[in-house]
Amino acid sequence: MFLNYLFILFNIFLGHLKFLFGLRSSNPKLYYVSLYLFSKQTFRLPKSAQKDFLIIIKTYFFVLKQIFFVKPEIHILDTGNVVAFDSGFNAEEKRLQYLKHFNVTPGYFLSRQNLIGSLSILQACVHFIFVTLFFISLLPFSFAKNKVNYAMLLREIVEWTNLISIFKKNKINKLYHFCIYEKDANFLTYLLNKKNIWVSKITSEVPLDFANKIIVTNELCLCFAYQVEEVEAFKTTMFYDRLQVWLPEMQISYLNNYSNRTFEIPLNTIGFYSSALWLRKKLNHTPADIGSYDVEEILLRNIAQYLVKNRNLKLIIFTHPLEKRTAENSLLTKQYYEDIFGTEMEKNIELSDDKIKSTEIFHKVNIGIAVFSTIVFERLSLGFKTILAPFGKKDFPLMSSPFRNICVYTKEELFEIMDKNLNLTKAHFFENNGISSYRSSTIELNYNLN
């Protein structure tokens, strides 16, 4: 453990020099992993921490408490030298199911948030000495703009040290890494590679542009084919040896509902997939990468106008789990959509059944529409017609991407693309829009429009 700390701190020192002075040419990989380590926003602390001049001190005492009173948690699954690594244990079963689909059987499952701590008094003492010395060296950065990044290092060096120790003790030589958006994900890979550990990163289907323009890994497992275009666009900051396209992360859990089946798709039914932005605004939630709170309502009112012009159409609104979490939310949701569409269109509007997951009934609508949702990528991956409306984000998707053929940014574009694609078969929809590669090659389903 003593040597692991020296190894980690030495690489942090080199990386910090590259970050401070922009030293890119001699070792670009170390430069880019350090760029994220010292400047990328962490998702493990609230945004308010960026204004807290005591955050380094607070983190230090938090880490001390962890190393003396908490033990790292390891889930031993089987014999073998492969680890599945995630931000927490809550999605363990789904992650293992996903990996099994691609013939990967991990012997261990590790959680980032459960790595910190000590297995013995001796370990706790070693952690204490190095964390304290490192803490003293970080104090001058308490007033830096990126003070949170320095504070997080106090947690990360303990997690990295424990991870490397676990790998050595159990002779682990391969890691499958989920939730790769955290600021230290690439630096950790850099360290593990120096210890001859092979790292496979699973991206999730969320566009790389949002949080993963820099990726360092041995194997890059993409979760949606559009990401292949992004890898090419960001090729100067993508470091990998092998590239694969897998499925969207959560799709394995419902894949059997669609495998080897033929569906009769109602031609005159369209669907809207809600992100509950109106309710997030009411609850003061952050709208994240979707844009402003209002974009979804703008889209809904545009859809309402389209339905007025096309009264033969029916709309199914697939509500977000937040919209039906409580009885009060359900009532507010019903009132909200009634205000949008009015009583005049009541017969044309249907709220989805709360008891059925929207991912299990893609076949209930001819075209699915959303501002931004992972369901967009899941529908397309299975071959269902879909339109994305990233209002306010005209830089997405890539300007050269055929994905833009099914993206709309105005009411006029929505009307035009709906008119053009409503009557198309599945095959013609994907071929005409140049997105045939977005359909997964690992599953085939058929459907007819009627």
N, C-alpha and C positions, 0 to 999 in steps of 0.2 A: 504493500500500500504506500509506503514511504517513497519508493521509486516511481510509482504511478503518479503521485502528486508532483514530483520533480519534472516528470515527463509532461504532464498537463500544463503546469505553470510556465515551463520553458516555451511551449508552443503558443500559449496565450501571450507571452511577452513578444515573441516574434510576430504574431498576428497583429498585436496592438501597434507595433512599429509600422507595419505595412498599412494599417488603417489610418494612422495619424499622418503619415507622409505620402500616402497614395502610391506605395511601392508595388506596382502591379507586374512589371515585366519579368523579374527573376523567378517568381513563383505565383502565377496568377490564381491558382487554386487556393492557396493560403490567403491571398489578398481578398478574394471574393467571400470565402467562408468567414473571414474576419469582418468584412463589411457588414454582413448580416448580424454577426455576433454583437458588434458594438453600436449598430445604428438602427436595426430593424425593431419595430414595435413588438413587445412581448404580449401574448394573450393570457399570461398567467397572473398579471396584476391589473387592477383597474386603471383607466386612463388618468384618474386623479393622482396616481402615484408619480406621474411625470412632474408635478408641481411640488412634490414633497421633498424638501431639502434634507429630511431625516431618513429618507428611504433606505440608504445604505446602512445606517445604524440599526434601523428597525429590522432589516433583512438579516443582519448579522445575529441579532438576538433570537430571531426566529430560527435560524439555522442551528444555533447552539442548543436550543430547546429540542430540536429534532434529533441531533446527533447523540444527545444524552438520554433521551426518553423514548425514541422510536426505533424500530428495527425495519430494515428493508424487507419488502415482501416479494417472495418468488413463488410463482405457480408452476409446479413441476407436473408436466402432462404425460411425458413419455421418455423413453431413452432417446438419445440423439444429441446432435450438436447444433441445432437450429433454434433460434429464439424469435418469437413474435413480440414486437415492442409497440406500445400504444401510449396515449396520454393518460389513460386510466384503465381500470379493470371492468368498467361498466359495459363495454362493448366486446368483451373477450369472446363470448360465444359466437357473435356475428363475424368477428375477425377470423376465428379459427374455421368457421364454415366457409368463409370466402377463400382462405388459403387452401382448404381441402379441395375446393372446386378446381384449383390449379395444381393439384397433386403435391401440395406442400404440407408436411406434418411436423409442426414444431414440437420440440421436447420441453420447451419452457415458454411461459408468457410473463412478460415484465411490463410494469406500468411506470411511466416517468414520475408521477406524483407519489409513488410508493417506493422509490429508490433511495430517498434521503434517509439517513439514520445510521446506526451502528449495530453490528452483530456481537460486539464484545466491548469490555472496558478499554482494552488496548486500542481497538479501532477508534473508539470515541476520543481517546487522548490524541491519537494521530490526527484525526479530523480537526480537533480543537486547535492544535498547534498551527497547522497549515491555514485553516480558515481565519484564525486570529491574525496571523502575519499578513495574509492576503487582505484582510479587512483594513488593516492599518495603511497598506499601500493604496487602497481605493478611496480612502477618506478625502483626499484632495479633489476627487471628482464629484463630491456632493452637490456642487453648484453647476455642474456641467449640464448641457441640454439633454444629453443622453444618460443622465444619472441612473435611470432605471436599468439600463443595460449593464452598467457596472454593478449595481446592486444584485441583479440576477446571477451574476457570475459566482457569488458566494454560495448560492444554492447549486448551481450547475457543476462546480468543481467537485462537490461532494457526490452528486449523482453520477458524474462521469467516472470518478474514482471507484465508486461501488460497482458500477456497471462493468468496468474493465476487470475488477477483482472477481466478480461473478463469472465472467467469461473465462478467465484463466483457471479458476477452480473447477469449473464444469467442462472445460475443454470445448467451449463453444466457438465456432468459426464462421457462423452465418447469422445475419439478423434481417428480419423483415420489418421495416419501419413504416408504421401508419402515422397519421397526423403530423406530416412533415413540415408544417407551416411555422413551427416555433423557431425563434431566432437562432437557437444553437444547434438546430438539426444538422446543418452542413458541417459545422465545426466538429460535432461529435463524429460524423462520418470520417472526417479528415483524421481524427485521432484513432478511430478504430481501424482504418486502413493501414495506418502505421504499425498497428499491432497484428496485421494480417487477418483482419476480420472482413469478410465479404458482406457488403450492405446492399439490400434490395429495398428501394423506396416505392411505396404505393401512393400515388399522388392524390387520390380522390378525384371525382369528376369535375370539381370546381376548376374553372380556367386557371392556368398557371400564372397568368397576368396579374391575378388578384393578390397572391402571396408567395409565389414560388418562381420568380424570374431567375433566381439563382438556385441551381440544384447541383450538389456533388454527391455522387453515388457510384456503385459498381453496376447495378442493374436498375433501370428506370422502368417501372411498371405503370403505364398510363391507364386511366380509367375511362377515357372517352377519346375517340379518334381525332377530334378537333385539336387535342393537345399535341398531336404529332406536328401540326402546323406551327404551334407555339414553340415547340422545341427547336424547330428550324429557325423561327424568327428570333429566338433568344440564344442562338447557338454559341455565342461568345461567352455566355455565362452558364452553359450547361456542360457538366463534366460527367460522363458516364461511359461504360464499356459495352453495355448491352441495352437494347430498347425493346419493350414489349407493350402491346395494347391488350389490357384485360377488360373487365366489365366494370360498370359503376359499382361502388363499394357495397351498397345495400341491396343490389339487384338479386344477389344469390338467394336471399331469403324468400323471394316470391317468384323465382324463375319457373318453378314447376307449374304455376298457374297458366303459363303461356306456352310451355314447351310442347311441340308436336300437336298443336291445336289449330283449328280454323275458326275464325270469328266472323260473325255477321255484324258489320259496323253500320250504325244508323247514319245515313248520308246527311240528314238535316239536323244533326245534333252536334253542337260544339261545346267545348269545356273550358272553364277558366280555373286556373290553379292559384289559389290565394296564398300570399305570404303574410296576411293579416297586418299590413303596414298601418292601416287606420287605427287598429287596436294597439299596436306597438307605440304609436304616437300618443294615444290616450294614456298608456302605461309608462311613457317616457323611456321606451326601449330604444337602443341604437339601431338605425336602419342598415348598418353595415355596408356591404358593397352594392346593395340594390340601388342606392341613390337616396333621393329625398323621400319623406313619408308620403308625398302626394302623387307620386308617379303611378301607383297602382289604381288610385281613384280616377286619374285621368284616363287610364286604359279602360277601366270599367265603364265610364261614361261614353267612351268611343264605341265600345261593344254594344252598349244600349242603343246608340244611334244606328249602328249597323243592323241590329235586330228590328228596329222600326222600319228600316228599308227592306228587310227580308223577313217578313212575318211568318214565313213557313219554317223558320229556324227555331230550334229549342236550345237553351243554354243550361248546362249543368255547372253549378259553382261548387268546386271541390274545396271545402273550407279547410283552413289551417287548424292543427290541433289546439293552438292557442284560442281560437274562436269558439271552441266547444269544451274548453277545460272546466268551466264552471257553468252553472245554470244561468248566472248573471251574464256571462260572456255570450252564451248561446242566444239569450234574449236580445242583447245589444247587436249581435251579428244579424239576426233576423231583421231587426229594425233598420240596420245600416243598409242592407241590400234592398230592402223595400224602398228606402229613400233614393237609392241610385236608380232603380228600374221603374219605380212607381207601380200603381195598381193596374195601369193600362197593359203592362207587359207580364202581369202575374202568371198567366197561363203558359207563358213561354219560358219561365224561370223555375229551376229546381235546385234546391240545396242538397248536396250529397248526403247519403245515409251516414250518420255518425259511427255506426257499428262496422262499416266496411272501409278498409284502407284504400285510399285513392290509387295506390300503386297496384292494386289487385283488379282494378276495373278500367284500365286504359282503353279497353275495347268498347266502352260505353259512349265514346264520342268520336266523331270523324276527325276533328282537329282540336288539339289542346293548345291553350294560349296562357302565357305567364309573363310577368315582368322579368323575373329572374327566379329560378328554382332548380334544384338538382333534378326535379322530376322532368324538366325539359330534356336533359341528357339521358335520363332513364327511358323516356318514351322513344326518343330517337334511336337509342341503342337497340331497342326491341323492334324497331320498324314502324312505329306509330307516327302519323303526321302531326307536326308540332310547329307552332310559331312563337318566337321569342320577341318580347317588346321591351328592350332595355332603354326605355325613355330616359333621356338625360345622360346616357353613356355612349355617345356616338363614336368613341374610340374603341368600342367593343362590338363585335369581334374584330380580329385583324382586318385591315382594309382590303387585303388581297384574298381573304377567305371566302369560300362559297357559302359558309355559314350565314353571311350577310343576306343571302337570297331568301332566307326565312326569318329575317329580323326586320322589325318595323320600328320607326321612330316618330311617326306622325299618324294622325287619324287617316289621312289620305292613303298612306302606305299600307295601313292595316286593311282598309277597304279593298285596295287593289290586290294585295296578296291573298286575302280571303277569297275574293272572287276567282282568282286564278287557280287556287289549289283545292277548293271545296270538292270539285267533281273528279279530281285526279285519283287514280288508283294508287296503292302504296308504291308500286314499282315506278310509276311515272312521277310521283311526288319526289322521290329521292333522286331519280335520274335527271329530271328537268331542272332541279335545283342544284345539281352537281354535288350532292352530299351522300352518294351511295356508300362511301367508305365509313359513314357515321353509324351505319347499321352493323351490329356485331355479327361476326362470322361464326361465333360459337353456338348460335341458336337460330332456328328458322321457324317462323310462324306464318300462317296465311290468313288473309281476311278478305271479305267481299263487302262492297258498299251496297246498301239497299235502302 
